[in-house]
Amino acid sequence: MKLGIHHTPGTFSDRWIAYCDANSIPYKKVDCYATDIIQQLESCDALLWHWHHADEKAVLFARQLTYSLEAQGKKVFPDSATAWYFDDKVGQKYLMEAIGSPLVPSYVFYNKQQALEWINNTAFPKVFKLRGGAGSSNVKLVKSAVAARQLTNKAFGRGFSARDRFSRFNDAVWRLKRDKNITAVAGIIKGLGRVFLPTAFEKMRGREKGYVYFQDFMKANDYDTRIIAIGGKAFAIRRYNRAGDFRASGSGVIGYDKKLFDERCVRITLDLAAQLKSQSLALDFIFDEHNTPLIVEMSYGFSIQVYDDCTGYWDTDLNWHAGPFIPQHFMIDDLLAAIAADKMSVT
């Protein structure tokens, strides 16, 4: 049994490799960007590749490579069931509605006139989003029908940059105020440059246009709850809103105490991960006026160091296991178990 690992420093692969080394798990480093990646994986039972939504090259082919390897009989992390909706809020809307999951009410239009008619008959505020982007990028609070019409006209006209450069610069300013360190200063300098110079990702993706997407605004939420389920284990963080802002994602203000978390969110995440056969499912929750948990967005990936301070995790029966853990180890264990099960079924 051998794993193929695409190594990119700073991603899950750092911990995958360390875990394999510490536990004598056979693996080889592979290059998913190479034309012979299929041949590189001939001796491997699985591929692990933590690809990122902002990697313009990975976005071009990661899903296609994954499906192709699965058709060959290999295991992949993340597999197709786990990653097809990654960085696609519109796809997430359809999925959640189709299976009856408690999604924040969401609306997408591909016709300008239909969107304008809806705007004339709905209440505000609403939250406008592009289908891609993380850390509250490409997310705006729309306080009036006038503002919604302006966004709609742009969506069916010139469109939007795949990355909101000014929003990202404001995020860098927020981090400087919060952290007051040299890393934050470097982020300001980098963010200022990006205001004027498009990234390779923006050039590749072009402009987002031809659709408009809104969600209902849930008042009185000064934080969100992120629950992540991997291999029947779930862990959580609370992310508090930025000062003077309705957004929590990307704030960096985190709560970890188990008492902070509503176990209804944990149950929903574990059940949904099992239903979707997802290897890694991250759900962001807020609450409506009746204190009902609603899903805002979903993902397979997450920031690495942020979760090192989690105080424990829940199992599928919601039993609490206190103490430190490394989520990337769960991924390896889960994948090895899946490979072993396949081999047993063949014999």
N, C-alpha and C positions, 0 to 999 in steps of 0.2 A: 504494500500500500504506500503510494508516494503522492505528495502534494506538489503542485506547481504554484509558486507564489510570485506574482508581479510585485516587485519591491519599488515603492516610492517613499523616500524618507519623509517622516511626518504623518504618515497614514497608518491604518490598521496593520499594515505589513510589518512595521517595526516590531510590534508585539506578537504577531503570528510567528515571525522568524525566531524571536527569542524563546517563545514557548516550544517550538519544534526543537530547537537546540537543547533546551533544558530537559526535554522529555524523550530525546532520541527518536523523534518522529521524522521519517525520511521526507525530504523535500528537495526541490531544485528551484533556483530563481529563473524566471522566464521573462521575456519581453513581449508584452501584449501588442506593442506597436510594430513589431517586426513582421515582415511578410510571411515568415515561416513559423508563426506562432502555433499552428496546428501540429506541425512536425515537432516543435520543441516539447509539446505536451504528450507525445506518443507514449512515453514511459510513465505518465502520471495518471492517477485516477481522478484528479480534481484540479480545478484552478481557483485560486483565491486572488481577487483583484479589487481593491478598494478604489473604485473610480469616482471622480468628483464631477458634479454637475457643471462646474465652471471650467473643466478641462475640455477645450474645444475639440481636441483630437478624440478623446474618449467618447464624447457625445455622438461623434460621427458613426462609431461602430461597436461600442460596448454591448449593446443589446443584441446586435446581429451575431457577434462572436459568441455571446452566451448561448443563444438559441442553437447555434451550429454545434457547439460542444455538447449541449444536452442531447441533440439529435444523434450524436456519436456515442452517447451512453455515459458521458462523463458528468461528474458533479461540478457545480460552479457556485462560488459565493461572490456576489449575490446572484441567485438564479433568476430565471425569467419571472417567476411568481413573486419574487421579492422586489425586483427593480423596474418592472415595466412602467409603473406609475411615478417613478422617482423624478422629482422636479417637474411634475406636470399636474398642476392644481385642477385643471379642467378634467383630466383623466381621473383624478381622485374623486371629483364630484360625481361622475357617472358611476364609479365603482361603489362608493358609499351609498348612493341612492339605490343602486341595483340590489344590494344585499341588505338594505334596511338598517345600516349603521347610523348612529346619531350625529350626523353632520350638521354644522351650522348652516342654515338655509342659504343656498348658493344659486346663482343665476348666470347663465352664459348665453350670449346672443351672437349669431353670425350674420345677422341682417340689421343694418343701421336703423331702419324704420321701426322694426319690432323692438329694438332696444329703446328708442326714444319714446315709443308708446308706453312701454313698461315704466320708464322713468317718470312719465306724466302721471302715473297711477300708483306709485309706490311711496313709502315714507322714508325719510332720511333722519339721521345719517346712515350711510352704507360704507362698506369697505371695498375699495377697488384694488384688484390684483392683476398682475400679469401671470401667465401660467407657470413661469419659471422664476427662480430666484430664491435665496435663503437669507436668514438673518434679518428679516423684515425688509429686505430689498424689494423694490417694485410693489410696495404696499402703501396705499394712501387712504386716509379718512375723508370721505366725501360728505360734506355737510349739507349740500343743497342740490336740488334738481338742476340748477344752472351749472354747477361744477360737474355734475354727472354728464350733462349734455356736452360740455367742453371735452371731457375725456372720451366720450363716445365719438364725437366728431374726429378727434385725433386718431382713435383706434381704427376708424374706417377711412382715414386719410393718410397722413404721413406716417402714422404709427409711432411706436415707442422704441427707444434703444433697449436692447436685451438686458442692459444694466443701467440702473438709474445712477448716473455719475454723481449728481449733487447729493442724492440721498446717501450714497456711500461715503462721500466726503463728510457729511454731517455725522455719520456713524463714527468716523475717525475722530472728529471733534469731541463727540460724546466719550469715546474711550480715553482721550487725553484728559478730560475733566475728571473721569472716574479713576484712572490709574496713575496719572502724573508721573510717567516713567519714560525712559529713552525709547522703548519700543513704541509707545503711543505717539511720541514725537515723530519717529520714522514713519508711522502710519499716516500722520498728517501730511508729511512731505510727499509720500507715495500717492495719497488720495488727491492731493492738489494737482499732481501731474496727470492723474486719470481724468480729471475734470476736462482737460483740454485734449488728451490723446486717447483715442479708442483702443481698447484691448484687443488682442487677437480673437478672443471669444466674441466680442461685439462684431468684429469684421466678418467672422465666419457665420454667425447666426443671422446677421441682417437685422431688420426692424420687426418688432412684434406688431402685427396688424391683422385686420380682417375678423376680429372677434372682440368682445368686451365681457369682462367677468366681474361680478360683484358678490359680496356676502353680506348678510345682515350684520349690523353692529350690535354686539352684546354689551350693554352698559354695565357699569359697576364691577368690572373685572380689572383689578390692579395687578394681576399676575396671570400666567398660564401654567399648566402642569404638563410636563412631558413625561410620558411613560414609554419605556422601551422593553420589548419582549424578544428574547433570544433563547431558543431551545427550551421553552417552558419555564423560563425564569424572567422575572420582570423587575425593573428598578426605575427610579424616578428622581426628577429634580423639579423644584418650583422656580420659575423665572419671573422676577418682578419687573414691572414696567419701568421704562426709563422715566426720569423726572419730566413731568409735563407732556407725556406721550402716552398713546393708547397701546403701544406695541411692547411686547415683552421679549420676543425672540431677538437675540443679539445684544441684550442689555448687559449681560455679564453679572447681573445681581442675582445670586442663586441661593435657594434654601434647600437643605438636605434632610432635616429632621423628619422621621417617619410620621410623626403626628400631623405633618402638613398635608398629607396625601389622602384623598378620598379614594377608598378602595374600590368604589364603583368604576373609577377610571382604570384601575389595575385589572379588574375583571374583564372589562370591555377589551382592553388591549390583548390580554392573554387569549381570550376567546376569538378575537378577530385574527390574530396571528395564526391560530390553529385552523380557522376556517379558510384563510387565504393560503395556507401552507407557506407562510413567510418565514424565512430564516432569521430576519431581523426587521422588526416593525417598530417604528418610533411614531407615536401619536401625540399631538398637541391638543390639550383640552382647555376649554373655558366653560363657564356656566351661564345658563339663561336666567331669566327673572324668577323661575321656579326652582332654581338650584339644580337643574338637570345638566349633567355633563354633556358637552357637545364637542365633537372633533372639529378642529380648525384645519389641520393639514396632516399629512403623513409622509414618512420618509423611510429609507433603510439605514442611512448613515447618521452620524452624530459626531460632535466634537469629542476629542479623545480625553484630554486631561480633565475636562469639566466633570466627568463622572467618576474620577478617582476618589472623590470625597463622599460618594454615596455610602450610607451607613449599613447597607445590607440589601437583600433582594427577597421578593416573594416567589414561591413556587406555584405550580398550577392550582394547588388547593388553598392558595393565599396564606400559607404558612410563611412566617418571616424568618429569614436566615441572616442574623446579624454578623457584621464583620466585612472587611475589605474583600474585593474580588476584582477580576479583570475581565470585562465583557468580551474582549477579543479571544480569550481562552474558551469561552462558551461557544464561540463560532467554530473554532477548530474541533472541539469535542463533538459538537452537533454534526459537523461534516463527516468526521471519521465514523461516527455511529451510522450515518446514512450510507456511507460506502460499504461498511461491514454488512449492513442489512441487505444491500443489493447483492453482495457476493454470496451471502447465505441463501438468498432466494434462487440464485442461479444453480447452486449445488443441491 
